[in-house]
Amino acid sequence: MSESTCDAIVLAGDRGPGDPLALSAGVAGKVLVPVHGRPMLERVLESVGQARRIKRVVAVCPDSKAHLELLSSSGIGERVDPAPGPAASAARALQRMPSSRDVLLVTGDHPLLQPEWLDSFIDAARDSGAEAVVGVVDHEEIQKRFEGHRRTHYGFADRSVCGTNLFYFSGPRGRDVVALWQAFEADRKKPWRIVARLGWINLARYLFGRLTLKQATEALSARLGSRIEAVLLEEAEAAVDVDSLDDLRFVESLLAKREVRAA
């Protein structure tokens, strides 16, 4: 296992002035919404900053006083303006980073993140040898841990998985995947549409429960021209971000339980 470091991008754009989470909290953007007493972006930046495998951090966020103050207090000195959509924002940030450096991508609405999860994911992604890696969690584990909590999931023949908003890109070809990611972005909440982009045969296999996760990543690799792998994270909480008021309440309950365990 390599002890070398990578760089990190934190996507912390917002969904505009009408975002219900930001409006309900009276803040300038979703990532500034307090979660159990602290802005969710502050929690993300803290975990990223404490991860041993991460050296340099670039935040993609608006040039607002509130965002800048939070970055400053977190010790983050590099910022990039958001582009239209997460993929375009990631591509813009990557332009600021040497192509020789591997890059971890996280989102600012993931306040449950822990530095040890990031280090573990980085090690597994690097050991996979893939040029682009996505972190996933077993859907069955989420159902066991959080009965009744629903997450978008992909049902493959061997297992069902949920995304974690953790991505790893290695080398120029890994970065090329980011540009192609934009074509998939609009369908990220509709698994069957993502699979349909891998061809109708693979879609039929998926719908009939005959497409494995490995077969899907192999088909995606062929489609994008780079080796893509999925890395399974053990922590069910890694699949829980904040997209709604229900998510916010759920995450706050998890953080409260985490503090009780730590006491």
CORSULGI-V90619 format. One record per pair of residues at least 12 apart in sequence whose ideal C-beta (glycine too) atoms are under 7 Angstrom apart, sorted by sequence separation. I is the first residue (numbers start at 0). J is the second residue. D is the distance in Angstrom with one decimal. If there is no record, write none. Layout:
BEGIN
I&J&D + I&J&D
END
This chain:
BEGIN
20&32&5.1 + 58&70&5.7 + 79&91&5.6 + 216&228&5.8 + 79&92&4.8 + 183&196&6.4 + 216&229&5.5 + 103&117&6.8 + 120&134&5.3 + 138&152&4.3 + 191&205&6.9 + 13&28&3.4 + 14&29&6.2 + 89&104&5.8 + 191&206&6.9 + 13&29&5.2 + 79&95&6.3 + 13&30&6.8 + 58&75&5.3 + 201&218&5.2 + 212&229&5.9 + 236&253&6.4 + 60&78&6.2 + 62&80&6.4 + 103&121&5.9 + 197&215&6.9 + 11&30&4.6 + 56&75&5.4 + 58&77&6.9 + 57&77&4.5 + 58&78&5.1 + 59&79&4.9 + 61&81&6.6 + 139&159&6.7 + 141&161&6.0 + 198&218&6.9 + 56&77&6.9 + 60&81&6.7 + 137&158&5.9 + 138&159&3.8 + 194&215&6.9 + 197&218&4.3 + 57&79&6.0 + 59&81&5.4 + 138&160&5.9 + 197&219&6.2 + 137&160&6.2 + 138&161&5.3 + 101&125&7.0 + 136&160&6.5 + 48&73&6.5 + 135&160&4.0 + 136&161&5.2 + 197&222&5.8 + 48&74&6.4 + 135&161&6.5 + 196&222&6.9 + 135&162&6.1 + 136&163&5.9 + 41&69&5.8 + 45&73&6.7 + 135&163&6.3 + 11&40&5.3 + 40&69&6.0 + 44&73&4.0 + 59&88&4.7 + 133&162&6.8 + 134&163&4.0 + 38&69&6.1 + 44&75&6.0 + 134&165&3.5 + 41&73&6.3 + 28&61&6.4 + 59&92&5.2 + 133&166&5.7 + 9&43&6.2 + 31&65&5.6 + 132&166&6.9 + 9&44&6.5 + 57&92&5.0 + 132&167&4.1 + 27&63&5.2 + 131&168&5.5 + 151&188&5.4 + 153&190&4.6 + 9&47&6.2 + 27&65&4.7 + 28&66&6.9 + 57&95&5.9 + 26&65&6.8 + 57&96&6.9 + 130&169&5.2 + 151&190&6.8 + 7&47&5.4 + 130&170&5.8 + 130&172&4.6 + 131&173&4.8 + 124&167&3.7 + 130&173&3.8 + 179&223&5.2 + 120&165&5.5 + 131&176&4.1 + 7&53&4.8 + 121&167&6.6 + 130&176&7.0 + 5&52&6.1 + 9&56&6.4 + 11&58&5.6 + 12&59&6.1 + 176&223&5.5 + 4&52&5.5 + 5&53&6.4 + 6&54&6.1 + 11&59&6.0 + 12&60&6.3 + 13&61&6.5 + 4&53&6.4 + 6&55&4.4 + 7&56&4.9 + 8&57&5.3 + 9&58&4.8 + 10&59&5.1 + 11&60&4.0 + 12&61&7.0 + 176&225&5.3 + 4&54&4.1 + 9&59&6.8 + 53&103&6.5 + 175&225&6.1 + 8&59&6.5 + 156&208&5.5 + 160&212&6.5 + 173&225&6.3 + 156&209&5.4 + 172&225&4.5 + 156&210&5.9 + 157&211&4.7 + 158&212&6.2 + 109&164&5.5 + 155&210&5.8 + 156&211&4.8 + 157&212&6.0 + 155&211&5.4 + 155&212&4.5 + 47&105&6.4 + 106&164&4.4 + 105&164&6.5 + 105&165&6.1 + 155&215&6.3 + 43&105&6.5 + 104&166&4.2 + 43&107&5.2 + 50&114&4.2 + 53&117&6.8 + 103&167&5.5 + 49&114&3.9 + 52&117&6.9 + 43&109&5.8 + 46&112&4.3 + 52&118&4.8 + 101&167&6.8 + 102&168&4.9 + 40&107&4.3 + 43&110&6.2 + 46&113&5.8 + 50&117&4.1 + 51&118&5.4 + 101&168&6.8 + 39&107&6.7 + 42&110&4.1 + 46&114&4.9 + 50&118&5.3 + 101&169&4.7 + 12&81&3.5 + 39&108&5.9 + 43&112&5.7 + 52&121&4.3 + 163&232&6.0 + 47&117&6.7 + 39&110&4.0 + 46&117&6.6 + 98&171&5.3 + 163&237&4.5 + 10&85&5.5 + 163&238&5.3 + 12&88&5.8 + 34&110&4.6 + 98&174&6.8 + 162&238&6.7 + 164&240&5.7 + 30&107&3.8 + 161&238&4.1 + 10&88&5.7 + 30&108&5.8 + 10&89&6.5 + 29&108&6.1 + 8&89&6.0 + 93&174&5.5 + 8&92&4.6 + 93&177&6.3 + 90&177&5.0 + 89&177&5.1 + 90&178&5.9 + 150&238&5.6 + 6&96&5.5 + 145&235&6.7 + 86&177&6.1 + 144&235&4.2 + 6&100&5.0 + 8&102&6.1 + 10&104&6.9 + 86&180&4.2 + 87&181&6.2 + 131&225&5.7 + 135&229&5.0 + 137&231&6.5 + 141&235&4.8 + 5&100&6.5 + 7&102&6.9 + 86&181&4.1 + 130&225&4.4 + 140&235&4.9 + 5&101&4.1 + 6&102&5.1 + 7&103&4.5 + 8&104&5.0 + 9&105&5.6 + 10&106&4.9 + 11&107&3.3 + 130&226&5.0 + 131&227&5.1 + 132&228&5.1 + 133&229&5.4 + 134&230&5.5 + 135&231&5.8 + 136&232&5.4 + 5&102&6.1 + 10&107&6.2 + 84&181&6.4 + 129&226&4.6 + 141&238&5.8 + 5&103&5.5 + 7&105&6.6 + 9&107&5.6 + 86&184&5.2 + 129&227&6.2 + 132&230&5.4 + 134&232&5.3 + 85&184&6.6 + 129&228&3.7 + 136&235&5.8 + 84&184&5.7 + 127&228&4.5 + 136&237&5.4 + 148&249&6.2 + 136&238&4.1 + 127&230&6.4 + 134&237&6.7 + 124&230&5.6 + 123&230&4.5 + 120&230&6.2 + 120&232&6.2 + 5&121&6.0 + 116&232&6.5 + 116&234&5.7 + 116&237&5.7 + 0&122&5.5 + 1&125&5.7 + 111&236&4.6 + 0&126&6.4 + 111&239&5.7 + 109&240&4.7 + 110&241&6.6 + 108&240&4.9 + 108&241&4.7 + 106&240&6.5 + 108&242&7.0 + 111&250&6.1 + 110&250&6.0 + 111&253&6.3 + 39&241&6.0 + 34&241&6.8 + 34&247&6.6 + 32&247&6.9 + 34&250&5.8 + 35&251&4.8 + 34&251&5.9 + 35&254&4.1 + 34&254&6.7 + 35&255&6.3 + 23&244&6.6 + 20&244&6.6 + 19&244&6.7 + 20&247&6.5
END
